[in-house]
Amino acid sequence: MGKHVCYLQVIDTSGSPLSLELFRFTQEVNVMGTFNLTRLVCRHLIEVPAEGEDGERGIIVMVSSAAAVSIIYRIRTATN
């Protein structure tokens, strides 16, 4: 098995502590946004006729990237 690396950036690009505002924003997008989308989609998936041997009704694939947060941080920092 390959190694999995996960880290939390606590220092921003200027060497200062990462703002709690940016951390909260990131959590809202990544956690609350994912949960909200999933709950709304599942409501519709249960109405789709089951297919195949396992009775599958659909698949939800979630993809995320930290690149967007970095860009948002740079924009916010530049405008302050």
N, C-alpha and C positions, 0 to 999 in steps of 0.2 A: 504494500500500500504506500502511496505517496504521502508526503508531508502536507499538512494543511496549516497555513499560517493566518492568524487573525490578529489584528492590532487595533487599538483605539488611539487616534491622534489626539493628544492632550495639549500639544504645543502647536501654535499656528506657524505659518511660513515666516513670520517676523520674529519668532522666538518667544512670543507672549503666550500665556495660557489661552487655550481655545475658549471662546465665549460660550456661556451657557445658553444664550439665545440661539446660536448656531447649532449647538447640540440638540436643543429642544426641537428646532426646525427640522433637523435631520431625522429625529425620532418620529415626528409627526408624518413626514413624507414616507419613510421606510417602514415603520411599524403600523401606524394608524391607517395610512393610505393602502397598504397591502391588505390589512384586515378588512377595511371597508369595501374594497374592490371584490375581495373573495366572497364576503357575505352577500353582496348584491348579485354577483354572477351565480352563486350556488342556488339562489332563489329560482333562477331561470333553468339551470341545469336539471333540477329535479323534475321539471316538466317535459324534458326531452325524452323520447322513447328509449328504453334501454337497448343496447346492441351487444352482440357477441356473447360468448359463453359466460363472461364475468358480469354481464349486465351493465357495462360501462355506459355512462351518459355524457362523458366529456372529460377533458383534462384541462387543468389550469396550470399554466407554466409562468413562473415568476422570475424575472431577471432584474438585477439591480446593478448600479455602478456608483462608485464613490467619486467618479470624475465630475458628475454634475454638482456635487456639494462643493468641490474645490472651485469650480467656476463661480458658483453663487457666492462663495466666501470672497473671492477676488473682486467681484462686482460690488458687493456690500462694502468692502474695505476701501475700495477706490472712491465710492460716493460719500463716505463719511469724513 
